[in-house]
Amino acid sequence: MSEKTLEWNLGFARDEVVAGVEKLLAQSESVHYRTDTEAETRFHAAFSQGMLDIAVRPLTSYRSPFNIQATLPRTLLIVCSTGLTPAEEATLRYRLTLAFLRVGG
């Protein structure tokens, strides 16, 4: 089985990313559970042919160079998949993109 890893540095707060991942997994046909620590939130999901391990970690907030008062949240999303078919991987990427697409900047 091959393992694939996807890392995204997202412009969302940790709680927003956790909520998005929870919604994504609730819509999928998987058995999943969540563990929380101060450093990260981790999801484990089992599919018929593979597994997902998803970590959500807060990053240092970003200061806008155009507005000194604006502090933008950052979160690292790490998705490791094992044993998923190419079609399942493509569907996962598509759903992740839609879950964290922010329109209008």
C-alpha positions in Angstrom: 0.0 0.0 0.0 1.2 3.4 -0.8 1.0 6.4 1.6 0.4 9.9 0.3 0.7 13.1 2.3 -0.9 16.4 1.6 0.0 19.5 3.6 -1.9 22.8 3.4 -1.1 26.1 5.1 -4.6 27.5 5.4 -5.8 31.0 6.2 -8.3 29.9 8.7 -8.4 29.6 12.4 -7.9 26.1 14.0 -11.6 25.8 15.0 -12.7 26.6 11.5 -10.5 23.9 10.0 -11.6 21.4 12.6 -15.3 22.1 11.8 -14.6 21.8 8.1 -12.9 18.4 8.5 -15.7 17.1 10.8 -18.3 18.1 8.2 -16.2 16.5 5.4 -15.9 13.2 7.4 -19.6 13.2 8.4 -20.5 13.3 4.7 -18.1 10.5 3.8 -18.8 6.8 4.2 -16.2 6.3 6.9 -15.9 5.3 10.5 -13.9 8.1 12.2 -12.9 9.4 15.6 -11.2 12.6 16.9 -8.5 13.2 19.5 -7.6 16.7 20.8 -4.5 17.9 22.5 -3.2 21.5 23.1 -0.9 21.2 20.1 -3.3 19.6 17.6 -6.5 18.0 16.7 -6.2 14.6 15.0 -8.8 12.6 13.0 -8.6 9.0 12.1 -10.9 7.6 9.4 -11.3 4.1 8.1 -12.8 3.5 4.6 -13.6 0.2 2.9 -10.1 0.0 1.4 -8.0 2.6 3.1 -7.3 4.9 6.0 -6.9 8.7 6.6 -4.9 10.3 9.3 -5.6 14.1 9.5 -3.8 16.5 11.8 -4.9 20.1 12.3 -2.2 22.3 13.9 -2.4 26.1 14.6 0.4 28.2 13.2 1.7 31.6 14.1 -0.7 34.3 13.0 0.3 36.3 10.0 0.5 40.1 10.1 -0.7 41.9 7.0 1.9 44.2 5.5 -0.9 46.4 4.3 -2.7 46.8 7.6 -0.7 46.7 10.8 -3.7 46.0 12.9 -4.9 43.0 10.9 -3.7 39.7 12.3 -4.7 36.7 10.1 -5.0 33.2 11.5 -3.0 30.3 10.0 -3.5 26.6 10.4 -1.6 23.6 9.0 -3.7 20.8 7.7 -1.8 17.5 7.2 -3.6 14.6 5.5 -2.0 11.2 5.2 -3.8 8.5 3.2 -3.0 4.9 3.0 -4.6 2.4 0.6 -7.2 4.7 -1.0 -7.9 4.2 -4.7 -6.9 7.0 -7.2 -10.6 7.9 -7.5 -11.0 8.2 -3.7 -7.9 10.4 -3.5 -9.2 12.6 -6.2 -12.6 12.9 -4.5 -10.8 13.7 -1.2 -8.8 16.5 -2.7 -11.9 17.9 -4.5 -13.9 17.9 -1.2 -11.0 19.5 0.8 -10.7 22.2 -1.8 -14.4 23.0 -1.6 -14.4 22.9 2.2 -11.6 25.5 2.4 -12.4 27.6 -0.6 -12.8 31.2 0.4 -14.4 33.5 -2.1 -13.6 37.2 -2.3 -10.1 37.1 -0.7 
